[in-house]
Amino acid sequence: MQKLTYKNYAAMSRAAADIVVATVKAKPNTVLGLPTGSTPIGLYAELVKDYKAGKVDFSKVTTFNLDEYVGLDVKHEQSYRRFMQEQLFDHININPSNTHIPSGTAKDLNKAAKEFEVKLKESGGVDLFVLGIGTNGHIGFNEPAAGMPAYTHVVGLAEETIKVNADKFFGGDMEAVPKTAVSMGLATIMQAKKIILLSSGESKNDAIAKIESEILTLDCPGTVLHMHRDVTLLVS
Ligand code: GLP
Protein backbone atom coordinates (compact mmCIF):
# COMPACT_ATOMS: atom_id res chain seq x y z
CA MET A 1 0.00 0.00 0.00
CA GLN A 2 1.23 3.44 -0.95
CA LYS A 3 0.29 6.73 0.73
CA LEU A 4 0.41 10.13 -0.96
CA THR A 5 -0.21 13.24 1.15
CA TYR A 6 -1.45 16.52 -0.31
CA LYS A 7 -1.38 20.03 1.13
CA ASN A 8 -5.11 20.51 0.71
CA TYR A 9 -8.36 19.04 -0.64
CA ALA A 10 -7.99 20.76 -4.03
CA ALA A 11 -4.55 19.25 -4.62
CA MET A 12 -5.79 15.79 -3.61
CA SER A 13 -8.80 16.08 -5.94
CA ARG A 14 -6.59 17.17 -8.83
CA ALA A 15 -4.20 14.26 -8.24
CA ALA A 16 -7.10 11.80 -8.18
CA ALA A 17 -8.44 13.29 -11.44
CA ASP A 18 -5.01 12.88 -13.05
CA ILE A 19 -5.06 9.18 -12.14
CA VAL A 20 -8.57 8.69 -13.55
CA VAL A 21 -7.78 10.60 -16.76
CA ALA A 22 -4.52 8.70 -17.32
CA THR A 23 -6.38 5.41 -16.82
CA VAL A 24 -9.10 6.33 -19.34
CA LYS A 25 -6.52 7.57 -21.86
CA ALA A 26 -4.57 4.32 -21.61
CA LYS A 27 -7.75 2.24 -21.92
CA PRO A 28 -10.74 4.10 -23.44
CA ASN A 29 -13.18 1.34 -22.38
CA THR A 30 -12.06 1.52 -18.77
CA VAL A 31 -14.45 0.23 -16.10
CA LEU A 32 -14.47 2.61 -13.13
CA GLY A 33 -15.70 1.89 -9.61
CA LEU A 34 -17.03 5.10 -8.06
CA PRO A 35 -18.00 6.46 -4.63
CA THR A 36 -20.42 9.10 -3.43
CA GLY A 37 -20.14 11.31 -0.34
CA SER A 38 -18.56 14.72 0.09
CA THR A 39 -15.00 13.57 -0.56
CA PRO A 40 -15.20 12.83 -4.33
CA ILE A 41 -17.05 16.07 -5.20
CA GLY A 42 -13.75 17.84 -6.00
CA LEU A 43 -12.56 14.92 -8.12
CA TYR A 44 -15.79 14.92 -10.13
CA ALA A 45 -15.54 18.68 -10.68
CA GLU A 46 -11.99 18.23 -12.00
CA LEU A 47 -13.10 15.43 -14.33
CA VAL A 48 -15.90 17.64 -15.71
CA LYS A 49 -13.33 20.42 -16.29
CA ASP A 50 -10.99 18.01 -18.08
CA TYR A 51 -13.82 16.71 -20.24
CA LYS A 52 -14.91 20.25 -21.19
CA ALA A 53 -11.30 21.10 -22.04
CA GLY A 54 -11.19 18.13 -24.40
CA LYS A 55 -8.64 16.27 -22.31
CA VAL A 56 -10.65 13.09 -21.77
CA ASP A 57 -13.33 11.10 -23.58
CA PHE A 58 -15.79 9.06 -21.50
CA SER A 59 -17.80 7.68 -24.44
CA LYS A 60 -16.54 4.13 -23.99
CA VAL A 61 -16.21 4.19 -20.19
CA THR A 62 -18.41 2.04 -17.94
CA THR A 63 -19.04 2.84 -14.27
CA PHE A 64 -20.23 0.88 -11.26
CA ASN A 65 -21.08 2.73 -8.07
CA LEU A 66 -20.44 1.31 -4.64
CA ASP A 67 -23.79 1.79 -2.99
CA GLU A 68 -27.28 3.26 -2.82
CA TYR A 69 -29.77 4.00 -0.04
CA VAL A 70 -32.73 1.65 0.23
CA GLY A 71 -36.09 3.30 -0.40
CA LEU A 72 -34.99 6.59 -1.96
CA ASP A 73 -36.37 7.08 -5.45
CA VAL A 74 -33.63 7.76 -8.02
CA LYS A 75 -34.99 11.33 -8.29
CA HIS A 76 -34.79 11.94 -4.52
CA GLU A 77 -32.31 14.71 -3.89
CA GLN A 78 -30.21 12.48 -1.62
CA SER A 79 -30.26 9.35 -3.78
CA TYR A 80 -26.82 8.35 -4.95
CA ARG A 81 -28.12 8.06 -8.54
CA ARG A 82 -29.12 11.72 -8.46
CA PHE A 83 -25.81 12.65 -6.82
CA MET A 84 -23.86 10.95 -9.62
CA GLN A 85 -25.99 12.55 -12.33
CA GLU A 86 -25.55 16.02 -10.82
CA GLN A 87 -21.87 15.77 -9.92
CA LEU A 88 -20.60 13.91 -12.97
CA PHE A 89 -22.71 11.98 -15.46
CA ASP A 90 -24.87 14.90 -16.68
CA HIS A 91 -21.76 16.91 -17.57
CA ILE A 92 -19.67 14.37 -19.50
CA ASN A 93 -20.18 12.24 -22.59
CA ILE A 94 -20.71 8.95 -20.80
CA ASN A 95 -23.33 6.62 -22.27
CA PRO A 96 -26.13 6.57 -19.64
CA SER A 97 -26.63 2.85 -20.16
CA ASN A 98 -22.99 2.30 -19.12
CA THR A 99 -23.58 3.77 -15.65
CA HIS A 100 -24.59 1.27 -12.98
CA ILE A 101 -25.71 1.95 -9.42
CA PRO A 102 -27.16 -0.73 -7.12
CA SER A 103 -30.96 -0.49 -6.98
CA GLY A 104 -32.37 0.73 -3.69
CA THR A 105 -35.97 0.48 -4.89
CA ALA A 106 -36.25 -2.93 -6.61
CA LYS A 107 -39.08 -5.14 -5.33
CA ASP A 108 -36.56 -7.86 -4.65
CA LEU A 109 -33.40 -6.09 -3.47
CA ASN A 110 -31.41 -9.31 -3.04
CA LYS A 111 -32.19 -10.41 -6.59
CA ALA A 112 -31.26 -6.96 -7.92
CA ALA A 113 -27.98 -7.11 -5.96
CA LYS A 114 -27.15 -10.47 -7.57
CA GLU A 115 -27.96 -9.07 -11.03
CA PHE A 116 -25.68 -6.11 -10.30
CA GLU A 117 -22.82 -8.51 -9.54
CA VAL A 118 -23.47 -10.39 -12.81
CA LYS A 119 -23.36 -7.13 -14.80
CA LEU A 120 -20.11 -6.19 -13.11
CA LYS A 121 -18.58 -9.54 -13.98
CA GLU A 122 -19.81 -9.29 -17.58
CA SER A 123 -18.18 -5.87 -17.92
CA GLY A 124 -14.80 -7.50 -17.40
CA GLY A 125 -14.39 -6.10 -13.88
CA VAL A 126 -13.31 -2.78 -12.44
CA ASP A 127 -9.99 -1.42 -13.75
CA LEU A 128 -9.77 1.48 -11.29
CA PHE A 129 -11.79 1.79 -8.11
CA VAL A 130 -12.03 5.17 -6.39
CA LEU A 131 -13.04 4.85 -2.73
CA GLY A 132 -13.87 7.18 0.11
CA ILE A 133 -13.84 6.13 3.76
CA GLY A 134 -16.28 6.60 6.62
CA THR A 135 -15.18 8.02 9.97
CA ASN A 136 -15.67 4.50 11.37
CA GLY A 137 -13.56 2.96 8.61
CA HIS A 138 -16.43 1.79 6.41
CA ILE A 139 -15.90 1.48 2.68
CA GLY A 140 -19.00 1.56 0.53
CA PHE A 141 -21.53 0.85 3.27
CA ASN A 142 -19.57 -2.07 4.70
CA GLU A 143 -19.91 -1.07 8.32
CA PRO A 144 -17.72 -2.40 11.15
CA ALA A 145 -19.05 -5.85 12.12
CA ALA A 146 -17.84 -9.29 13.13
CA GLY A 147 -18.75 -10.60 9.69
CA MET A 148 -20.44 -9.39 6.52
CA PRO A 149 -21.56 -10.65 3.11
CA ALA A 150 -18.67 -10.68 0.64
CA TYR A 151 -20.62 -9.43 -2.38
CA THR A 152 -23.34 -6.82 -3.10
CA HIS A 153 -25.94 -7.00 -0.33
CA VAL A 154 -28.49 -5.14 1.75
CA VAL A 155 -26.95 -3.69 4.91
CA GLY A 156 -28.09 -1.81 8.01
CA LEU A 157 -26.27 1.47 8.56
CA ALA A 158 -24.26 2.14 11.72
CA GLU A 159 -25.58 4.82 14.09
CA GLU A 160 -22.40 6.85 13.48
CA THR A 161 -22.91 6.76 9.70
CA ILE A 162 -26.55 7.83 10.04
CA LYS A 163 -25.47 10.74 12.25
CA VAL A 164 -22.61 11.84 9.98
CA ASN A 165 -24.73 11.61 6.81
CA ALA A 166 -27.67 13.35 8.54
CA ASP A 167 -25.40 16.27 9.41
CA LYS A 168 -23.77 16.45 5.99
CA PHE A 169 -26.67 15.78 3.66
CA PHE A 170 -30.06 15.62 5.45
CA GLY A 171 -30.00 18.93 7.36
CA GLY A 172 -29.18 17.12 10.62
CA ASP A 173 -32.41 15.08 10.53
CA MET A 174 -31.42 11.52 11.49
CA GLU A 175 -35.00 10.34 10.90
CA ALA A 176 -34.74 11.31 7.23
CA VAL A 177 -31.67 9.14 6.61
CA PRO A 178 -32.53 5.64 5.33
CA LYS A 179 -31.47 3.02 7.85
CA THR A 180 -30.52 0.48 5.20
CA ALA A 181 -28.58 0.55 1.96
CA VAL A 182 -27.36 -1.75 -0.78
CA SER A 183 -23.58 -1.93 -0.96
CA MET A 184 -20.96 -3.80 -2.88
CA GLY A 185 -19.21 -6.21 -0.54
CA LEU A 186 -15.54 -6.04 0.35
CA ALA A 187 -14.84 -8.94 -2.03
CA THR A 188 -16.58 -7.08 -4.87
CA ILE A 189 -14.33 -4.07 -4.23
CA MET A 190 -11.15 -6.12 -3.82
CA GLN A 191 -11.57 -7.64 -7.28
CA ALA A 192 -10.69 -4.29 -8.86
CA LYS A 193 -7.33 -4.21 -10.61
CA LYS A 194 -6.30 -0.95 -8.94
CA ILE A 195 -7.74 0.98 -5.99
CA ILE A 196 -7.28 4.57 -4.86
CA LEU A 197 -8.81 5.74 -1.58
CA LEU A 198 -9.42 9.44 -0.97
CA SER A 199 -9.52 10.79 2.56
CA SER A 200 -9.74 14.41 3.60
CA GLY A 201 -9.98 16.05 6.99
CA GLU A 202 -9.32 15.24 10.61
CA SER A 203 -12.51 13.25 11.12
CA LYS A 204 -10.88 10.48 9.09
CA ASN A 205 -7.57 10.46 11.02
CA ASP A 206 -8.59 7.56 13.22
CA ALA A 207 -9.69 5.37 10.29
CA ILE A 208 -6.51 6.19 8.34
CA ALA A 209 -4.36 5.47 11.42
CA LYS A 210 -6.03 2.05 11.77
CA ILE A 211 -5.31 1.28 8.12
CA GLU A 212 -1.71 2.38 8.57
CA SER A 213 -1.32 0.16 11.64
CA GLU A 214 -1.42 -2.80 9.21
CA ILE A 215 -3.69 -4.79 11.54
CA LEU A 216 -6.48 -6.45 9.59
CA THR A 217 -9.86 -6.17 11.32
CA LEU A 218 -13.47 -6.00 10.18
CA ASP A 219 -13.92 -3.50 13.02
CA CYS A 220 -12.34 -1.14 10.51
CA PRO A 221 -13.27 -2.53 7.08
CA GLY A 222 -10.76 -0.28 5.31
CA THR A 223 -7.91 -2.33 6.79
CA VAL A 224 -8.67 -5.25 4.46
CA LEU A 225 -7.30 -3.13 1.63
CA HIS A 226 -3.87 -4.38 2.70
CA MET A 227 -4.85 -7.67 1.08
CA HIS A 228 -4.91 -5.97 -2.32
CA ARG A 229 -1.67 -5.55 -4.24
CA ASP A 230 -2.32 -2.13 -5.81
CA VAL A 231 -3.82 0.36 -3.36
CA THR A 232 -2.89 4.03 -3.00
CA LEU A 233 -4.20 6.27 -0.22
CA LEU A 234 -4.56 9.91 -1.27
CA VAL A 235 -4.79 11.95 1.91
CA SER A 236 -5.19 15.68 2.59
C1 GLP B 1 -20.75 7.43 2.81
C2 GLP B 1 -20.64 6.48 1.59
C3 GLP B 1 -19.23 6.00 1.42
C4 GLP B 1 -18.33 7.18 1.60
C5 GLP B 1 -18.31 7.56 3.05
C6 GLP B 1 -17.57 8.84 3.36
O1 GLP B 1 -21.76 7.12 3.69
N1 GLP B 1 -21.52 5.37 1.62
O2 GLP B 1 -19.07 5.36 0.17
O3 GLP B 1 -17.02 6.88 1.19
O4 GLP B 1 -19.60 7.53 3.61
O5 GLP B 1 -18.33 9.95 3.06
P1 GLP B 1 -17.74 11.39 2.95
O6 GLP B 1 -16.91 11.42 1.72
O7 GLP B 1 -18.93 12.29 2.86
O8 GLP B 1 -16.92 11.63 4.17
Residues whose N, C-alpha, C, O or C-beta is under 5 A from the ligand:
A	BS01	GLP	P35 T36 G37 S38 T39 D67 G132 I133 G134 G140 F141
